[in-house]
Amino acid sequence: MSKWVAIAIAVISFGWGHLFANNLRFSSLTQVEDRILEVELGWENAWHLTTAPSNHDAVWLFLKGKTASGWQTLPVHSARSLSPDLVEVKAATDQMGVMVAPVEGVQGNVSCRVQLELGNGLDGEIEMVDLVGIEMVWVNGGEFELGDGVGNNTFGDGENGNPLLINSEALLPIGSGAEQLSDQGDYAPAGDLPAAWPKGVSGFYCMKYELSQAQYIDFLNHLTVAQQQARTVVSPDAAPGTSALSTGPENRNAIRIQIPGNDAQPAVYGCDRLADQTFDGPDDAQFRACNFLTWDDLTAYLDWAGLSPMTEFEYEKACRGPLDAVPGEFAWGTDAVVDANDVLQDGQDNEMVAERPSAPAGLASHGYTGPQGPLRCGFAADGSSTRLQAGASYFGIMELSGNLWELAVTVNGEGLGFTGGHGDGQLDDTGQANVAGWPSASGAGYRGGAWNSGILPGFRDLAVSDRFYAGLAPEQRRGTAGGRGVRR
């Protein structure tokens, strides 16, 4: 492989505030030998804990190369840490990317250097390379309780409806007996859950945040015109400033067409919160969670990124971990919540709210009086916040309750065929994910509530085990719907 014409960096940095930012950053990406790249990266508030929850965060890195025929995923054959006292690096067996994680005991800011060796199978001369990073959290393997005994359509033990202990990835029978998954109520499983259906007992990485508007823009800007057409609501050749994902109320979504596309050239998208034709400025909301996503949008992104959809079981595991289920609990482990209503630094990389919860309440964007759209990914967390103050899950995953609905593989007929495969980095010509075994929208549903979800008696959308909309196929663009992915 010859020297590339250009090397670019496409990193999405989530700020938690100027003084306490996670600030995922790449300071250089260089080609040191044929097929050998080195990158300097760092992020703040990294962790690899030796006490509960005894897990770690990480960064999923993958490469896109531009040739005369368009963008393709560059296979990573192997990788190694050039800062072994700080991070360990593991290349994925499918060569889709690498996971960079702090070594055990590290807690705080990390700055490191990683070497990547590209594999074979490159199609054409590479003109440019983009490096993409997504922050992840490790969800430990092990048993957990499913359901809370009180939620709408909650999962539970077939004998008594109590939380069901999930301690194996083996086939899980449904029925009315003890240690069976209840087959009663709306959205009940269509049949026994096969052994291949991911149940959350095996460990997995989960995106630390919901998919952001900047991440979705980066995705769109690597697609063909035909693919962009499928993944937006308006034609890519629409006028500059046209909203890309909504033809009605924008609900705080700032993604717009910056440069229209045509038959020969894809459109260029950017964030323009004020609709003033000035894109990607310091207050243009790049770091907000991305709403108006359908199931096809989310799975297309996850295919492109080498990730996978999560299942309903994995959603509950990511929220409560190994702790006993609490009736009506939210992702932070209690049944009390403070609504995030008063926005500060609107649209900036340190967007936050004025509200501060006191125990036992956690903080989440929900209800009907706050901002009419999502907040910044990780808006409630800083370098000293507790789990309640950050609204974080047991493992440190953000906004699993509130902000935007999570889209997950459910337990209906088509959903039961899911086997957990990862994306291969490429979409079909029409912009659809094409991974064998991934269900269509009819095999998915909504979990975890959103910015306009009420907390009423018997109606707790934000609750970990509430499945009120688990059977509503996410086919339409909704200002309340987003999502994230996992890597198993």
C-alpha positions in Angstrom: 0.0 0.0 0.0 1.4 3.4 -0.9 1.4 6.5 1.2 -2.1 7.9 1.5 -2.9 11.3 0.1 -4.6 12.4 3.4 -5.4 11.1 6.8 -8.4 12.6 8.6 -9.8 12.1 12.1 -13.6 11.7 12.7 -13.8 11.5 16.4 -16.9 12.4 18.4 -16.0 14.1 21.7 -18.6 14.1 24.5 -18.0 17.0 26.8 -19.1 16.8 30.5 -18.1 20.4 31.0 -14.9 22.2 30.3 -13.2 21.2 33.6 -14.6 17.7 33.8 -15.0 16.6 30.2 -14.6 13.1 29.1 -13.1 14.7 26.0 -12.3 11.7 23.9 -9.7 13.1 21.6 -7.2 12.0 18.9 -4.1 14.2 18.6 -2.6 12.4 15.7 -3.0 9.6 13.3 0.1 8.7 11.3 1.2 6.0 8.8 4.5 4.8 10.1 5.0 1.8 7.7 3.0 0.1 5.0 -0.2 -1.0 6.6 0.9 0.3 10.0 -0.8 3.2 11.7 -0.2 4.9 15.1 -2.7 7.0 16.9 -2.5 9.1 20.0 -5.7 9.3 21.9 -7.0 10.1 25.4 -10.1 10.7 27.5 -10.9 11.9 30.9 -12.5 10.1 33.8 -11.5 6.7 32.5 -11.8 3.8 34.9 -11.0 0.2 35.5 -12.3 -0.5 38.9 -11.2 -3.4 41.2 -14.2 -2.9 43.5 -17.9 -3.0 42.6 -19.0 -2.7 39.9 -15.5 -4.0 39.0 -15.9 -3.0 35.4 -14.2 -0.5 33.0 -14.9 1.9 30.2 -13.3 1.7 26.8 -13.1 3.2 23.3 -14.2 1.3 20.2 -12.0 2.5 17.3 -12.6 1.7 13.6 -11.2 3.0 10.3 -12.9 4.1 7.1 -10.9 4.4 3.9 -11.9 6.5 0.9 -11.2 5.1 -2.6 -12.4 6.2 -6.0 -15.5 4.0 -5.5 -16.4 5.4 -2.1 -15.9 4.7 1.6 -15.1 1.2 3.0 -14.2 -0.2 6.3 -10.4 -0.9 6.7 -9.7 -4.3 8.3 -7.5 -4.2 11.4 -5.5 -7.4 11.5 -3.8 -6.7 14.9 -3.2 -3.9 17.4 -1.0 -3.3 20.4 -0.6 -0.7 23.1 2.4 1.5 23.0 1.4 2.7 26.5 1.0 -0.7 28.2 1.0 0.7 31.7 -2.2 2.7 30.9 -4.3 0.8 28.3 -4.7 -2.6 26.8 -5.7 -3.0 23.2 -7.6 -5.9 21.6 -8.3 -6.2 17.9 -11.7 -7.7 17.1 -11.6 -11.2 15.5 -13.8 -10.0 12.6 -11.2 -7.2 12.0 -13.8 -4.5 12.3 -11.9 -2.4 14.8 -10.1 -2.4 18.2 -11.2 -1.9 21.8 -8.9 0.3 23.9 -9.5 -0.1 27.7 -7.7 1.2 30.8 -5.6 -1.5 32.6 -6.8 -2.6 36.0 -6.6 0.0 38.7 -6.5 3.0 36.3 -8.9 5.8 37.3 -8.7 9.3 35.9 -7.3 10.9 32.7 -5.7 8.7 30.1 -3.4 9.7 27.3 -1.9 6.8 25.3 -0.6 5.7 21.9 -1.9 2.7 20.0 -0.5 0.9 16.9 -2.9 -0.7 14.3 -1.9 -3.1 11.6 -4.2 -3.2 8.7 -5.3 -6.5 7.1 -5.8 -7.6 3.6 -8.8 -7.2 1.4 -8.6 -3.5 0.7 -10.4 -2.5 -2.5 -8.5 0.1 -4.5 -6.0 2.8 -3.7 -6.8 4.5 -0.4 -7.0 8.3 -0.8 -8.1 9.2 2.8 -8.5 7.5 6.1 -11.0 8.5 8.8 -10.7 7.2 12.4 -13.9 7.0 14.4 -14.1 6.5 18.2 -17.1 5.5 20.3 -17.0 5.4 24.1 -18.2 2.1 25.5 -18.7 0.5 28.9 -18.1 -3.1 29.9 -21.1 -4.9 31.3 -19.8 -7.8 33.3 -20.9 -11.3 32.7 -23.0 -13.1 35.3 -26.5 -13.6 36.5 -29.1 -10.9 37.1 -32.8 -10.5 37.8 -35.2 -9.8 35.0 -38.4 -7.9 35.7 -39.5 -6.1 38.8 -42.9 -7.7 39.6 -44.9 -4.5 39.1 -44.2 -2.8 35.7 -46.5 -2.8 32.7 -46.0 -6.1 30.9 -42.9 -6.7 33.0 -41.0 -9.9 32.4 -41.2 -12.4 35.3 -41.2 -15.9 36.7 -44.0 -18.0 35.2 -45.1 -19.3 38.5 -45.7 -16.1 40.4 -44.6 -13.1 38.3 -41.7 -12.2 40.5 -38.4 -11.2 39.1 -36.8 -14.1 37.2 -33.1 -15.0 37.8 -31.3 -15.2 34.5 -28.1 -17.2 35.0 -27.4 -18.9 31.7 -27.4 -18.2 28.0 -29.0 -21.6 27.4 -32.5 -22.0 25.9 -35.0 -20.3 28.2 -38.4 -21.9 28.2 -41.6 -19.9 28.6 -44.6 -21.1 30.6 -46.4 -21.0 33.9 -43.9 -23.0 35.9 -41.2 -22.0 38.3 -37.9 -20.7 36.6 -39.8 -20.3 33.3 -40.3 -17.0 31.6 -43.9 -16.0 32.0 -45.9 -16.3 28.8 -48.7 -14.1 30.1 -49.7 -10.5 29.3 -49.2 -8.2 26.4 -46.0 -8.6 24.4 -45.3 -12.0 26.0 -42.6 -14.1 24.3 -43.8 -15.8 21.2 -41.9 -18.9 22.2 -38.9 -20.3 24.1 -35.9 -18.1 23.8 -33.2 -19.9 21.8 -29.7 -20.4 23.2 -28.3 -18.1 20.5 -30.6 -15.2 21.6 -28.4 -12.8 23.7 -29.7 -12.8 27.3 -27.1 -10.6 29.0 -25.4 -13.3 31.1 -22.3 -13.2 28.8 -20.4 -9.9 29.2 -20.7 -7.3 26.5 -19.7 -3.7 25.8 -22.5 -1.1 25.6 -22.3 2.4 24.2 -21.8 4.7 27.1 -24.1 7.3 25.6 -27.1 7.4 23.2 -26.1 8.0 19.6 -25.4 11.7 19.3 -26.3 14.1 16.5 -22.6 14.5 15.6 -22.2 10.8 15.3 -25.2 10.5 13.0 -23.8 13.3 10.9 -20.5 11.5 10.6 -22.3 8.4 9.5 -24.4 10.3 6.9 -21.3 12.0 5.5 -19.8 8.6 4.7 -22.7 7.4 2.6 -23.7 7.6 -1.0 -26.6 9.8 -2.1 -28.9 6.8 -2.4 -28.0 5.6 1.1 -28.4 9.2 2.5 -31.9 9.3 1.0 -32.9 6.2 3.0 -31.4 7.5 6.3 -33.0 10.9 6.3 -36.5 12.3 5.8 -35.8 14.7 2.9 -33.9 14.4 -0.4 -30.2 15.0 -0.1 -30.5 17.6 -2.9 -32.8 19.9 -0.8 -31.8 23.4 -0.1 -29.0 24.2 2.4 -30.4 24.5 5.9 -33.2 22.0 5.4 -33.8 19.8 8.4 -32.6 16.3 7.7 -34.7 14.2 10.0 -37.9 16.1 10.5 -40.5 17.8 8.3 -42.4 19.1 11.4 -41.3 20.2 14.9 -37.6 19.6 15.1 -37.7 18.8 18.9 -34.1 20.1 19.4 -32.7 18.1 16.5 -30.1 20.4 14.7 -29.0 18.1 11.8 -29.4 20.0 8.5 -28.1 19.8 4.9 -25.0 22.0 4.7 -24.2 21.3 1.0 -26.9 19.7 -1.2 -26.0 16.5 -3.0 -26.6 15.5 -6.6 -26.3 12.4 -8.8 -22.5 12.6 -8.7 -21.9 13.8 -5.2 -23.4 13.0 -1.7 -24.8 15.8 0.4 -22.8 17.2 3.3 -24.6 17.4 6.6 -23.9 19.5 9.7 -25.4 20.8 13.0 -27.0 24.2 12.9 -29.1 24.7 16.0 -30.1 28.3 15.2 -30.8 27.7 11.5 -28.5 30.6 10.6 -26.5 28.8 7.9 -23.5 28.7 10.3 -22.7 25.0 10.9 -21.0 23.1 13.7 -20.3 26.1 15.9 -19.7 26.0 19.6 -23.5 26.1 20.4 -24.9 24.1 17.5 -25.9 21.0 19.6 -23.5 18.5 18.1 -23.4 16.6 21.4 -27.1 16.2 21.9 -28.6 12.8 21.6 -30.0 12.1 18.1 -33.7 11.8 18.0 -36.1 10.9 15.1 -34.3 7.5 14.6 -36.2 4.6 13.2 -35.1 1.0 13.7 -33.7 1.0 10.2 -31.7 4.1 10.9 -30.2 2.7 14.1 -29.4 -0.7 12.6 -27.8 0.9 9.6 -25.5 2.9 11.9 -24.6 -0.1 14.0 -23.9 -2.2 10.8 -21.6 0.7 9.6 -19.9 0.9 13.0 -19.3 -2.8 13.5 -21.7 -3.0 16.5 -25.0 -4.8 17.1 -28.4 -4.0 18.5 -29.0 -4.8 22.1 -31.8 -7.1 23.4 -34.5 -6.3 26.0 -32.7 -8.6 28.4 -29.3 -6.9 27.8 -31.1 -3.5 28.4 -32.2 -4.6 31.9 -28.8 -6.2 32.7 -27.1 -2.9 31.7 -29.3 -1.0 34.0 -29.4 -3.0 37.3 -26.4 -5.3 37.0 -26.3 -8.1 39.6 -28.4 -6.2 42.2 -31.8 -7.3 43.3 -34.7 -5.8 41.3 -36.4 -2.9 43.0 -40.1 -2.5 42.2 -40.5 0.5 39.9 -36.8 1.3 39.8 -35.1 3.5 37.2 -31.7 2.9 35.8 -30.0 4.5 38.8 -31.5 1.9 41.1 -34.3 3.8 43.0 -37.9 4.5 42.2 -37.6 8.3 42.7 -36.7 10.9 40.0 -36.1 14.6 39.5 -37.0 16.1 36.1 -34.3 17.9 34.2 -36.1 21.1 33.1 -33.9 24.2 33.2 -31.3 24.0 30.5 -27.9 25.8 30.9 -25.4 26.4 28.2 -28.0 25.4 25.6 -26.5 23.6 22.6 -22.9 23.8 23.9 -20.5 20.9 24.6 -21.2 21.4 28.4 -25.0 21.7 28.1 -26.5 20.8 31.5 -29.5 21.6 33.7 -29.9 23.6 36.9 -31.7 20.8 38.8 -29.7 18.7 41.3 -31.3 15.6 42.8 -31.1 14.6 46.4 -31.2 10.9 47.5 -33.0 8.8 46.8 -33.9 10.5 43.6 -31.9 10.4 40.4 -31.9 12.9 37.5 -33.4 12.3 34.1 -35.0 14.3 31.3 -38.6 13.3 31.2 -42.1 14.7 31.8 -44.0 17.5 30.0 -42.6 20.8 31.2 -38.9 20.6 30.3 -37.1 21.1 27.0 -39.1 19.7 24.1 -36.4 17.5 22.9 -33.2 15.6 24.0 -30.4 17.0 26.1 -26.7 16.5 25.6 -25.4 13.0 26.0 -24.1 12.7 29.5 -25.6 16.0 30.5 -26.0 15.1 34.2 -22.5 13.8 34.9 -19.3 15.4 36.0 -16.1 14.4 37.6 -17.5 14.1 41.1 -21.2 13.2 40.5 -22.7 10.2 42.2 -24.7 7.5 40.4 -27.9 9.3 41.4 -26.7 12.7 40.4 -25.6 11.5 37.0 -28.7 9.3 36.4 -26.3 6.5 35.6 -26.8 2.7 35.5 -25.1 0.2 37.8 -22.2 0.0 35.3 -21.9 3.7 34.6 -23.9 3.9 31.4 -25.8 7.2 30.8 -29.4 8.0 30.1 -30.8 4.4 30.0 -33.8 6.0 31.7 -35.1 9.2 30.0 -33.8 11.6 27.3 -34.6 9.3 24.4 -36.3 5.9 24.1 -33.9 3.0 23.6 -34.6 0.7 20.7 -34.1 -3.0 21.5 -34.6 -6.5 20.0 -37.8 -7.8 21.6 -39.1 -11.4 22.2 -41.8 -11.6 19.5 -41.6 -14.0 16.6 -39.1 -12.2 14.4 -37.1 -10.9 17.4 -36.5 -14.5 18.6 -34.5 -15.2 15.5 -31.8 -12.7 16.5 -28.4 -14.3 17.1 -26.3 -11.2 18.1 -24.1 -10.8 15.0 -22.1 -7.7 14.5 -22.1 -5.3 11.5 -19.6 -5.7 8.8 -19.1 -2.0 8.1 -21.0 -1.9 4.8 -24.6 -1.2 4.0 -26.5 -2.4 0.9 -26.9 0.0 -2.0 -30.2 1.3 -0.6 -28.8 2.2 2.8 -30.1 -0.7 4.8 -28.3 -2.9 7.3 -27.7 -6.3 5.7 -26.6 -8.5 8.7 -28.0 -12.0 8.7 -30.3 -12.6 11.6 -31.0 -9.0 12.5 -34.8 -8.5 12.7 -36.8 -5.8 10.9 -38.7 -3.2 13.0 -41.4 -5.7 13.7 -38.8 -7.5 15.9 -37.9 -4.5 18.0 -39.5 -2.2 20.6 -39.0 0.8 22.9 -37.6 0.7 26.4 -36.6 3.3 29.0 -38.7 6.4 28.3 -37.9 9.8 26.9 -38.0 13.5 27.4 -41.8 13.6 27.4 -42.5 10.5 29.4 -44.7 11.0 32.4 -44.3 9.3 35.8 -47.9 8.4 36.9 -49.4 5.6 39.0 -49.2 2.5 36.9 -47.4 4.4 34.1 -43.7 4.5 34.5 -42.1 4.6 31.0 -38.6 5.3 32.5 -38.6 2.3 34.7 -36.1 -0.5 33.9 -38.7 -3.2 33.7 -41.7 -1.3 32.2 -42.6 -2.7 28.8 -45.5 -0.5 27.9 -44.2 0.1 24.4 -42.0 -3.0 24.0 -44.4 -4.3 21.3 -44.6 -1.0 19.3 -42.5 -1.5 16.2 -40.1 1.5 15.8 -40.9 2.1 12.1 -41.9 5.8 12.3 -39.6 8.8 13.0 -40.4 10.1 16.5 -38.9 13.1 18.2 -38.5 10.9 21.3 -36.6 7.9 19.8 -32.9 7.3 19.7 -30.7 4.4 20.5 -27.3 2.8 21.1 -25.5 -0.4 20.3 -23.4 -3.1 21.9 -20.3 -5.2 21.0 -20.4 -8.8 22.4 
